[in-house]
Amino acid sequence: MRNRLVLVVTALLVLGTIISAQDVPINLQVKLMLKILSMDRNFSRFGDPIKIGTSSDEFLEELIAIKGKLKVKGKDFIAEKIASADDVANYKVIYIGKNWSDNYKTVSEKANENHCLVFCQDEAGVTDGGGAVSFKVVDDRPKIVINVINAKSQGTDFPAGFLRITVVVGGL
């Protein structure tokens, strides 16, 4: 079973590099992020309200647009712009846009220290940069990419049923 999973993940990664890179729309990433937060078995660590920091202006605008309309397990959220990697300690959820791709490792190190869950716009942030969750398009459909090792080091525990419907990288 494990060998089959490794084979499937490897095939998806190879196909992903062949298929032209296409981004999941930001408004969908925002909604998926909020849903993914609700899947965390350690959900209570996010606090009330949930503080979300982002390096992306576009992502911040989408979060602000739906603030008050959507909640995560009955909790409101606050969305703010992150000015530097040092600000990561002020949040429990971080979204790093492509504009900060050079900072993935630094942000992830600080996130691990403070048990912040890191979402990355670019899949490389999850496969190489220490992020936990990313999004990509495969066969014209959005997919959630999760690095389980990074997620666990950031204090997150996703149920196995949820992980089965995602693209898992970084081992189990």
Backbone as a printed PyTorch tensor [residue, N CA C, xyz], in Angstrom:
tensor([[[  0.8290,  -1.1920,   0.0000],
         [  0.0000,   0.0000,   0.0000],
         [  0.8720,   1.2540,   0.0000]],

        [[  1.8860,   1.2560,   0.8600],
         [  2.7600,   2.4250,   0.9530],
         [  3.5160,   2.6290,  -0.3650]],

        [[  4.0020,   1.5400,  -0.9570],
         [  4.7150,   1.6420,  -2.2370],
         [  3.8090,   2.1860,  -3.3190]],

        [[  2.5450,   1.7720,  -3.2780],
         [  1.5810,   2.2610,  -4.2590],
         [  1.3650,   3.7610,  -4.0840]],

        [[  1.2690,   4.2140,  -2.8260],
         [  1.0850,   5.6350,  -2.5400],
         [  2.2910,   6.4450,  -3.0100]],

        [[  3.4860,   5.9280,  -2.7420],
         [  4.7060,   6.6090,  -3.1870],
         [  4.7310,   6.7050,  -4.7080]],

        [[  4.3230,   5.6370,  -5.3770],
         [  4.2860,   5.6250,  -6.8400],
         [  3.2960,   6.6590,  -7.3710]],

        [[  2.1140,   6.7280,  -6.7550],
         [  1.0930,   7.6890,  -7.1820],
         [  1.5870,   9.1210,  -6.9710]],

        [[  2.1650,   9.3990,  -5.8040],
         [  2.6690,  10.7490,  -5.5260],
         [  3.7810,  11.1150,  -6.5010]],

        [[  4.6820,  10.1830,  -6.7630],
         [  5.7670,  10.4400,  -7.7130],
         [  5.2120,  10.7320,  -9.1020]],

        [[  4.2220,   9.9420,  -9.5140],
         [  3.6130,  10.1610, -10.8270],
         [  2.9540,  11.5320, -10.8990]],

        [[  2.2710,  11.9230,  -9.8170],
         [  1.6390,  13.2390,  -9.7980],
         [  2.6680,  14.3640,  -9.8780]],

        [[  3.7770,  14.1990,  -9.1790],
         [  4.8270,  15.2200,  -9.2360],
         [  5.4240,  15.3300, -10.6350]],

        [[  5.6520,  14.1960, -11.2820],
         [  6.1980,  14.2100, -12.6440],
         [  5.2060,  14.8540, -13.5990]],

        [[  3.9350,  14.4730, -13.4960],
         [  2.9180,  15.0690, -14.3570],
         [  2.7740,  16.5620, -14.0790]],

        [[  2.9090,  16.9300, -12.8210],
         [  2.7850,  18.3360, -12.4550],
         [  3.8530,  19.2000, -13.0950]],

        [[  5.0490,  18.6570, -13.2550],
         [  6.1000,  19.4390, -13.8940],
         [  5.9200,  19.5010, -15.4030]],

        [[  5.2700,  18.4760, -15.9570],
         [  5.0340,  18.4460, -17.4060],
         [  3.9200,  19.4100, -17.7850]],

        [[  2.8490,  19.3830, -16.9970],
         [  1.7030,  20.2500, -17.2740],
         [  2.0990,  21.6870, -16.9720]],

        [[  1.6900,  22.5830, -17.8290],
         [  2.0410,  23.9890, -17.6020],
         [  1.4800,  24.4610, -16.2670]],

        [[  2.2830,  25.2160, -15.5560],
         [  1.8950,  25.6910, -14.2330],
         [  0.7200,  26.6550, -14.3390]],

        [[ -0.2790,  26.3850, -13.5320],
         [ -1.4690,  27.2150, -13.5080],
         [ -1.8420,  27.3730, -12.0410]],

        [[ -2.1650,  28.5730, -11.6300],
         [ -2.4710,  28.8230, -10.2310],
         [ -3.9510,  28.6140,  -9.9350]],

        [[ -4.2210,  28.1300,  -8.7310],
         [ -5.5930,  28.0540,  -8.2330],
         [ -6.0060,  29.4920,  -7.9290]],

        [[ -7.1960,  29.9180,  -8.3500],
         [ -7.6300,  31.2990,  -8.0870],
         [ -7.5800,  31.6370,  -6.5950]],

        [[ -7.1810,  32.8520,  -6.2960],
         [ -7.0090,  33.2940,  -4.9090],
         [ -8.3010,  33.1580,  -4.1080]],

        [[ -9.4470,  33.5110,  -4.7000],
         [-10.6960,  33.4170,  -3.9330],
         [-10.9840,  31.9740,  -3.5260]],

        [[-10.6290,  31.0060,  -4.3570],
         [-10.8020,  29.6040,  -4.0060],
         [ -9.7750,  29.1770,  -2.9530]],

        [[ -8.5430,  29.6830,  -3.0540],
         [ -7.5290,  29.3750,  -2.0500],
         [ -7.9660,  29.8420,  -0.6620]],

        [[ -8.5850,  31.0040,  -0.5880],
         [ -9.0570,  31.5340,   0.6930],
         [-10.0980,  30.5990,   1.2970]],

        [[-11.0810,  30.2100,   0.5060],
         [-12.1450,  29.3240,   1.0050],
         [-11.5940,  27.9570,   1.3930]],

        [[-10.6700,  27.4180,   0.5840],
         [-10.0560,  26.1410,   0.9130],
         [ -9.2390,  26.2410,   2.1980]],

        [[ -8.5040,  27.3370,   2.3560],
         [ -7.7040,  27.5060,   3.5630],
         [ -8.5840,  27.4670,   4.8130]],

        [[ -9.6950,  28.1870,   4.7870],
         [-10.5860,  28.2180,   5.9430],
         [-11.1650,  26.8380,   6.2270]],

        [[-11.4830,  26.0830,   5.1850],
         [-12.0060,  24.7250,   5.3620],
         [-10.9170,  23.8030,   5.9170]],

        [[ -9.7060,  23.9360,   5.4070],
         [ -8.5870,  23.1120,   5.8750],
         [ -8.3130,  23.3690,   7.3540]],

        [[ -8.4160,  24.6140,   7.7880],
         [ -8.2220,  24.9260,   9.2100],
         [ -9.1880,  24.1320,  10.0740]],

        [[-10.4190,  23.9870,   9.6040],
         [-11.4230,  23.2650,  10.3840],
         [-11.1190,  21.7740,  10.4820]],

        [[-10.2500,  21.2640,   9.6040],
         [ -9.8950,  19.8480,   9.6100],
         [ -8.8040,  19.5180,  10.6310]],

        [[ -8.1270,  20.5260,  11.1480],
         [ -7.0220,  20.3070,  12.0810],
         [ -7.5590,  19.7750,  13.4110]],

        [[ -7.0400,  18.6340,  13.8360],
         [ -7.4630,  18.0630,  15.1150],
         [ -7.0270,  18.9230,  16.2990]],

        [[ -6.0480,  19.7710,  16.0930],
         [ -5.5760,  20.6960,  17.1320],
         [ -6.1390,  22.0940,  16.8890]],

        [[ -7.3630,  22.1680,  16.4320],
         [ -7.9890,  23.4210,  16.0290],
         [ -7.9940,  24.4740,  17.1300]],

        [[ -8.1450,  24.0720,  18.3720],
         [ -8.2530,  25.0400,  19.4770],
         [ -7.0080,  25.9130,  19.6010]],

        [[ -5.8650,  25.4690,  19.0910],
         [ -4.6320,  26.2600,  19.2030],
         [ -4.6680,  27.5490,  18.3950]],

        [[ -5.5940,  27.6370,  17.4340],
         [ -5.6700,  28.8330,  16.6000],
         [ -6.2490,  30.0370,  17.3360]],

        [[ -6.9220,  29.7980,  18.4680],
         [ -7.4740,  30.8960,  19.2580],
         [ -8.7960,  31.3990,  18.7100]],

        [[ -9.3250,  32.4140,  19.3870],
         [-10.5970,  33.0220,  18.9830],
         [-10.5080,  34.5180,  19.2100]],

        [[-10.5220,  35.3040,  18.1870],
         [-10.6020,  34.9780,  16.7630],
         [ -9.2760,  34.4210,  16.2460]],

        [[ -9.3560,  33.7710,  15.1030],
         [ -8.1690,  33.1990,  14.4610],
         [ -7.4040,  34.3330,  13.7890]],

        [[ -6.1190,  34.4870,  14.1390],
         [ -5.2950,  35.5380,  13.5330],
         [ -4.5570,  34.9720,  12.3230]],

        [[ -4.8440,  35.5400,  11.1630],
         [ -4.2320,  35.1100,   9.9110],
         [ -3.3580,  36.2370,   9.3850]],

        [[ -2.1050,  35.9240,   9.1360],
         [ -1.1840,  36.8870,   8.5470],
         [ -0.8580,  36.4740,   7.1290]],

        [[ -0.7320,  37.4480,   6.2340],
         [ -0.4310,  37.1330,   4.8370],
         [  0.5650,  38.1340,   4.2500]],

        [[  1.4010,  37.6340,   3.3590],
         [  2.3360,  38.5080,   2.6470],
         [  1.7260,  39.0200,   1.3450]],

        [[  0.5930,  38.4400,   0.9420],
         [ -0.0270,  38.7540,  -0.3390],
         [ -1.1720,  39.7530,  -0.1800]],

        [[ -1.0770,  40.8760,  -0.8810],
         [ -2.1530,  41.8770,  -0.8470],
         [ -3.4480,  41.3120,  -1.4200]],

        [[ -3.3470,  40.5430,  -2.5030],
         [ -4.5280,  39.9680,  -3.1470],
         [ -5.2460,  38.9860,  -2.2090]],

        [[ -4.4860,  38.1730,  -1.5100],
         [ -5.0610,  37.2180,  -0.5630],
         [ -5.7110,  37.9610,   0.6100]],

        [[ -5.0520,  39.0020,   1.0770],
         [ -5.5930,  39.8180,   2.1660],
         [ -6.9240,  40.4450,   1.7660]],

        [[ -7.0060,  40.9770,   0.5560],
         [ -8.2500,  41.5850,   0.0680],
         [ -9.3920,  40.5630,   0.0490]],

        [[ -9.1020,  39.3360,  -0.3880],
         [-10.1280,  38.2880,  -0.4140],
         [-10.5820,  37.9170,   0.9890]],

        [[ -9.6250,  37.8120,   1.9190],
         [ -9.9850,  37.5020,   3.3050],
         [-10.8720,  38.5950,   3.9010]],

        [[-10.5120,  39.8320,   3.6540],
         [-11.2920,  40.9560,   4.1850],
         [-12.6870,  40.9770,   3.5630]],

        [[-12.7820,  40.6210,   2.2760],
         [-14.0770,  40.6220,   1.5850],
         [-15.0530,  39.6060,   2.1690]],

        [[-14.5520,  38.4830,   2.6850],
         [-15.4650,  37.4670,   3.2230],
         [-15.5350,  37.4740,   4.7500]],

        [[-14.7750,  38.3790,   5.3730],
         [-14.7940,  38.4630,   6.8400],
         [-16.2180,  38.7500,   7.3130]],

        [[-16.6710,  38.0000,   8.2830],
         [-18.0300,  38.1460,   8.7880],
         [-19.0390,  37.2840,   8.0600]],

        [[-18.7250,  36.9010,   6.8230],
         [-19.6270,  36.0430,   6.0440],
         [-19.3190,  34.5690,   6.2740]],

        [[-18.0520,  34.2510,   6.4570],
         [-17.6240,  32.8730,   6.7030],
         [-16.9330,  32.7840,   8.0530]],

        [[-17.1950,  31.6950,   8.7480],
         [-16.5220,  31.4280,  10.0100],
         [-15.8850,  30.0490,   9.9130]],

        [[-14.9520,  29.7920,  10.8130],
         [-14.2900,  28.5080,  10.8680],
         [-14.6870,  27.8500,  12.1860]],

        [[-15.5150,  26.8200,  12.1050],
         [-16.0440,  26.1400,  13.2930],
         [-16.6290,  27.1420,  14.2870]],

        [[-17.3590,  28.1110,  13.7660],
         [-18.0170,  29.1110,  14.6060],
         [-17.1230,  30.2520,  15.0620]],

        [[-15.8520,  30.2320,  14.6890],
         [-14.9190,  31.2870,  15.0950],
         [-14.7210,  32.2950,  13.9650]],

        [[-14.6460,  33.5630,  14.3580],
         [-14.2940,  34.6160,  13.4100],
         [-12.7910,  34.5900,  13.1760]],

        [[-12.3550,  35.3270,  12.1630],
         [-10.9270,  35.4540,  11.9030],
         [-10.5680,  36.9130,  11.6700]],

        [[ -9.3200,  37.2140,  11.9360],
         [ -8.7430,  38.5360,  11.6800],
         [ -7.6460,  38.3280,  10.6360]],

        [[ -7.6140,  39.1720,   9.6230],
         [ -6.6000,  39.0700,   8.5750],
         [ -5.7650,  40.3390,   8.5610]],

        [[ -4.4480,  40.1600,   8.5490],
         [ -3.5260,  41.3000,   8.5450],
         [ -2.3580,  41.0290,   7.6100]],

        [[ -1.7520,  42.1060,   7.1610],
         [ -0.5700,  42.0390,   6.2950],
         [  0.6630,  41.8060,   7.1650]],

        [[  1.5230,  40.8890,   6.7280],
         [  2.7880,  40.6370,   7.4120],
         [  3.8450,  41.5370,   6.7810]],

        [[  4.5340,  42.3010,   7.6060],
         [  5.5570,  43.2040,   7.0930],
         [  6.9100,  42.5140,   6.9310]],

        [[  7.2270,  41.5750,   7.8370],
         [  8.5120,  40.8810,   7.7550],
         [  8.3840,  39.4910,   8.3640]],

        [[  9.3850,  38.6730,   8.1430],
         [  9.3690,  37.3070,   8.6780],
         [  9.3240,  37.3090,  10.2050]],

        [[  9.8060,  38.3630,  10.8310],
         [  9.7780,  38.4470,  12.2950],
         [  8.3570,  38.5490,  12.8420]],

        [[  7.4010,  38.9700,  12.0040],
         [  6.0080,  39.1220,  12.4420],
         [  5.2590,  37.7950,  12.5470]],

        [[  5.8530,  36.7120,  12.0630],
         [  5.1800,  35.4130,  12.0480],
         [  4.7240,  35.0100,  13.4470]],

        [[  5.4850,  35.3460,  14.4570],
         [  5.1560,  34.9650,  15.8390],
         [  3.8280,  35.5570,  16.3070]],

        [[  3.3220,  36.5700,  15.6290],
         [  2.0720,  37.2200,  16.0340],
         [  0.8280,  36.5150,  15.5090]],

        [[  0.9930,  35.4420,  14.7310],
         [ -0.1370,  34.7780,  14.0730],
         [ -0.1030,  33.2760,  14.3190]],

        [[ -1.2350,  32.6320,  14.1150],
         [ -1.3230,  31.1680,  14.2010],
         [ -1.5260,  30.5480,  12.8280]],

        [[ -1.8680,  31.3650,  11.8340],
         [ -2.0220,  30.9160,  10.4570],
         [ -1.3240,  31.9410,   9.5690]],

        [[ -0.5030,  31.4410,   8.6570],
         [  0.2660,  32.3170,   7.7750],
         [  0.0210,  31.8920,   6.3270]],

        [[ -0.1520,  32.8760,   5.4500],
         [ -0.2180,  32.6130,   4.0080],
         [  0.9210,  33.3900,   3.3640]],

        [[  1.8090,  32.6540,   2.6810],
         [  2.9570,  33.2810,   2.0330],
         [  2.7500,  33.2450,   0.5280]],

        [[  2.6730,  34.4160,  -0.0650],
         [  2.5020,  34.5310,  -1.5030],
         [  3.8190,  34.3710,  -2.2330]],

        [[  3.7350,  34.3270,  -3.5520],
         [  4.9420,  34.1770,  -4.3800],
         [  5.9010,  35.3460,  -4.1880]],

        [[  5.3690,  36.4780,  -3.7560],
         [  6.2150,  37.6470,  -3.5340],
         [  7.2440,  37.4110,  -2.4210]],

        [[  7.0390,  36.4080,  -1.5850],
         [  7.9610,  36.0900,  -0.4950],
         [  8.6260,  34.7390,  -0.6780]],

        [[  8.6960,  34.2360,  -1.8870],
         [  9.2330,  32.8900,  -2.1080],
         [ 10.6550,  32.7350,  -1.5700]],

        [[ 11.4270,  33.8090,  -1.5350],
         [ 12.7820,  33.7390,  -0.9790],
         [ 12.7660,  33.5800,   0.5390]],

        [[ 11.6360,  33.8430,   1.1750],
         [ 11.5360,  33.7950,   2.6400],
         [ 10.8600,  32.5380,   3.1740]],

        [[ 10.5350,  31.5710,   2.3180],
         [  9.8110,  30.3730,   2.7700],
         [ 10.5020,  29.6980,   3.9580]],

        [[ 11.7860,  29.4630,   3.8470],
         [ 12.5050,  28.7440,   4.9110],
         [ 12.5160,  29.5380,   6.2110]],

        [[ 12.7900,  30.8280,   6.1510],
         [ 12.8260,  31.6590,   7.3510],
         [ 11.4670,  31.6930,   8.0290]],

        [[ 10.4230,  31.8950,   7.2400],
         [  9.0620,  31.9360,   7.7850],
         [  8.7140,  30.5950,   8.4070]],

        [[  9.0510,  29.5060,   7.7380],
         [  8.7260,  28.1770,   8.2460],
         [  9.4490,  27.8740,   9.5490]],

        [[ 10.6990,  28.2950,   9.6730],
         [ 11.4320,  28.0940,  10.9260],
         [ 10.7540,  28.8160,  12.0790]],

        [[ 10.3530,  30.0560,  11.8430],
         [  9.6610,  30.8210,  12.8900],
         [  8.2850,  30.2320,  13.1760]],

        [[  7.6330,  29.7210,  12.1380],
         [  6.3140,  29.1030,  12.3060],
         [  6.4170,  27.8410,  13.1600]],

        [[  7.4460,  27.0520,  12.9390],
         [  7.6380,  25.8430,  13.7380],
         [  7.8300,  26.1860,  15.2090]],

        [[  8.5910,  27.2380,  15.4820],
         [  8.8250,  27.6650,  16.8720],
         [  7.5230,  28.0760,  17.5620]],

        [[  6.6140,  28.6880,  16.8040],
         [  5.3840,  29.2400,  17.3790],
         [  4.1340,  28.4370,  17.0370]],

        [[  4.3150,  27.2610,  16.4260],
         [  3.1980,  26.3930,  16.0200],
         [  2.1720,  27.1400,  15.1670]],

        [[  2.6830,  27.8370,  14.1470],
         [  1.8420,  28.5230,  13.1680],
         [  1.7310,  27.6170,  11.9430]],

        [[  0.5560,  27.4820,  11.3970],
         [  0.3480,  26.6870,  10.1920],
         [  0.6370,  27.5580,   8.9730]],

        [[  1.5430,  27.0870,   8.0970],
         [  1.9820,  27.8730,   6.9470],
         [  1.3670,  27.3480,   5.6510]],

        [[  0.6250,  28.2250,   4.9730],
         [  0.0940,  27.9770,   3.6390],
         [  0.9800,  28.7400,   2.6630]],

        [[  1.2750,  28.1260,   1.5160],
         [  2.1190,  28.7640,   0.5040],
         [  1.3770,  28.8190,  -0.8230]],

        [[  1.4760,  29.9420,  -1.5010],
         [  0.8560,  30.0710,  -2.8140],
         [  1.5530,  29.1690,  -3.8230]],

        [[  2.8550,  29.0410,  -3.6880],
         [  3.6670,  28.2700,  -4.6110],
         [  3.9520,  26.8830,  -4.0220]],

        [[  3.7540,  25.8380,  -4.7990],
         [  3.9820,  24.4710,  -4.3140],
         [  5.4150,  24.2620,  -3.8270]],

        [[  6.3740,  24.9790,  -4.3880],
         [  7.7670,  24.8530,  -3.9500],
         [  7.9220,  25.2200,  -2.4760]],

        [[  7.0540,  26.0630,  -1.9680],
         [  7.0910,  26.4150,  -0.5520],
         [  6.7850,  25.2290,   0.3400]],

        [[  6.0460,  24.2640,  -0.1800],
         [  5.6870,  23.0630,   0.5730],
         [  6.6810,  21.9350,   0.3130]],

        [[  7.1140,  21.7890,  -0.9280],
         [  8.0220,  20.6930,  -1.2580],
         [  9.4550,  20.9800,  -0.8230]],

        [[  9.8910,  22.2420,  -0.8910],
         [ 11.2780,  22.5840,  -0.5740],
         [ 11.4370,  23.6290,   0.5220]],

        [[ 10.3840,  24.3910,   0.8040],
         [ 10.5530,  25.5580,   1.6630],
         [ 10.0850,  25.4480,   3.0920]],

        [[  9.5280,  24.3310,   3.5100],
         [  9.1120,  24.2000,   4.9020],
         [  7.6580,  24.5320,   5.1810]],

        [[  6.8950,  24.9110,   4.1610],
         [  5.4740,  25.1800,   4.3340],
         [  4.6920,  23.8890,   4.4970]],

        [[  3.4470,  23.9880,   4.9740],
         [  2.6310,  22.7990,   5.2260],
         [  1.5970,  22.5430,   4.1360]],

        [[  0.9620,  23.5920,   3.6260],
         [ -0.1550,  23.4150,   2.6880],
         [  0.0150,  24.3570,   1.4940]],

        [[ -0.3110,  23.8360,   0.3180],
         [ -0.2830,  24.6290,  -0.9070],
         [ -1.4130,  24.1370,  -1.8060]],

        [[ -1.5760,  24.8030,  -2.9220],
         [ -2.6250,  24.4530,  -3.8770],
         [ -2.0240,  24.4180,  -5.2740]],

        [[ -2.5230,  23.4870,  -6.1030],
         [ -2.0800,  23.4550,  -7.4920],
         [ -3.2210,  22.9380,  -8.3480]],

        [[ -3.1000,  23.1430,  -9.6500],
         [ -4.0970,  22.6780, -10.5990],
         [ -3.5450,  21.4490, -11.3100]],

        [[ -4.3320,  20.3690, -11.2860],
         [ -3.9890,  19.1350, -11.9970],
         [ -5.2090,  18.7480, -12.8200]],

        [[ -5.0060,  18.5790, -14.1180],
         [ -6.1140,  18.2380, -15.0170],
         [ -7.2670,  19.2280, -14.8780]],

        [[ -6.9510,  20.4950, -14.8280],
         [ -7.9260,  21.5830, -14.7190],
         [ -8.7380,  21.5470, -13.4200]],

        [[ -8.2440,  20.8250, -12.4040],
         [ -8.9450,  20.7650, -11.1190],
         [ -7.9880,  21.1740, -10.0080]],

        [[ -8.4690,  21.9610,  -9.0480],
         [ -7.6020,  22.3510,  -7.9380],
         [ -7.3240,  21.1670,  -7.0130]],

        [[ -6.0980,  21.0860,  -6.5510],
         [ -5.6810,  20.0400,  -5.6200],
         [ -5.0050,  20.6860,  -4.4220]],

        [[ -5.1750,  20.0740,  -3.2760],
         [ -4.5200,  20.5210,  -2.0540],
         [ -3.2560,  19.6920,  -1.8980]],

        [[ -2.1330,  20.3580,  -1.6820],
         [ -0.8520,  19.6900,  -1.4850],
         [ -0.4600,  19.8760,  -0.0250]],

        [[ -0.1810,  18.7620,   0.6640],
         [  0.1680,  18.8410,   2.0820],
         [  1.4860,  18.1280,   2.3320]],

        [[  2.3940,  18.8140,   3.0170],
         [  3.6170,  18.2030,   3.4940],
         [  3.3430,  17.8210,   4.9430]],

        [[  3.1130,  16.5350,   5.1800],
         [  2.6930,  16.0540,   6.4940],
         [  3.7610,  16.3110,   7.5590]],

        [[  5.0260,  16.1170,   7.2020],
         [  6.1040,  16.3350,   8.1690],
         [  6.1310,  17.8010,   8.6090]],

        [[  6.0340,  18.7160,   7.6480],
         [  6.0330,  20.1400,   7.9930],
         [  4.7870,  20.5090,   8.7940]],

        [[  3.6410,  19.9630,   8.4160],
         [  2.3990,  20.2540,   9.1360],
         [  2.5030,  19.8170,  10.5950]],

        [[  3.0370,  18.6270,  10.8220],
         [  3.1780,  18.1240,  12.1990],
         [  4.1480,  18.9830,  12.9990]],

        [[  5.2410,  19.4170,  12.3650],
         [  6.2040,  20.2540,  13.0870],
         [  5.6210,  21.6300,  13.4130]],

        [[  4.5550,  22.0200,  12.7020],
         [  3.8840,  23.2930,  12.9710],
         [  2.6880,  23.1050,  13.9150]],

        [[  2.5230,  21.8770,  14.4340],
         [  1.4870,  21.6210,  15.4230],
         [  0.1610,  21.1460,  14.8640]],

        [[  0.1220,  20.8000,  13.5860],
         [ -1.1260,  20.4010,  12.9400],
         [ -1.2240,  18.8870,  12.8440]],

        [[ -2.4440,  18.3870,  13.0090],
         [ -2.7080,  16.9560,  12.8800],
         [ -3.9750,  16.7880,  12.0450]],

        [[ -3.7860,  16.4080,  10.7760],
         [ -4.9280,  16.2010,   9.8870],
         [ -5.3820,  14.7490,   9.9610]],

        [[ -6.6970,  14.4940,   9.8870],
         [ -7.1850,  13.1150,   9.8870],
         [ -6.8120,  12.3930,   8.5900]],

        [[ -6.6630,  11.0760,   8.6880],
         [ -6.2640,  10.2570,   7.5370],
         [ -7.2570,  10.3740,   6.3810]],

        [[ -8.5420,  10.4630,   6.6790],
         [ -9.5500,  10.5930,   5.6300],
         [ -9.3490,  11.8490,   4.8060]],

        [[ -8.9700,  12.9300,   5.4480],
         [ -8.6950,  14.1790,   4.7380],
         [ -7.4330,  14.0410,   3.8920]],

        [[ -6.3970,  13.4340,   4.4510],
         [ -5.1410,  13.2870,   3.7160],
         [ -5.3030,  12.4350,   2.4650]],

        [[ -6.2550,  11.5020,   2.4720],
         [ -6.4710,  10.6420,   1.2980],
         [ -6.9560,  11.4280,   0.0800]],

        [[ -7.5980,  12.5570,   0.2900],
         [ -8.1080,  13.3330,  -0.8490],
         [ -7.1590,  14.4560,  -1.2610]],

        [[ -5.9690,  14.4830,  -0.6630],
         [ -4.9850,  15.5030,  -0.9940],
         [ -3.7860,  14.8610,  -1.6890]],

        [[ -2.8840,  15.7040,  -2.1670],
         [ -1.6090,  15.2490,  -2.6710],
         [ -0.6320,  15.3950,  -1.5090]],

        [[ -0.1410,  14.2720,  -0.9940],
         [  0.7430,  14.2770,   0.1600],
         [  2.1870,  14.2150,  -0.3290]],

        [[  3.0040,  15.1260,   0.1810],
         [  4.4450,  15.1270,  -0.1190],
         [  5.1800,  15.1180,   1.2140]],

        [[  6.4180,  14.7000,   1.1930],
         [  7.2170,  14.7620,   2.4100],
         [  7.0420,  13.5760,   3.3360]],

        [[  6.4420,  12.4890,   2.8880],
         [  6.3100,  11.2920,   3.7190],
         [  5.0920,  11.2970,   4.5880]],

        [[  4.8300,  10.1640,   5.2210],
         [  3.6800,  10.0190,   6.0980],
         [  4.1070,   9.7980,   7.5240]]])
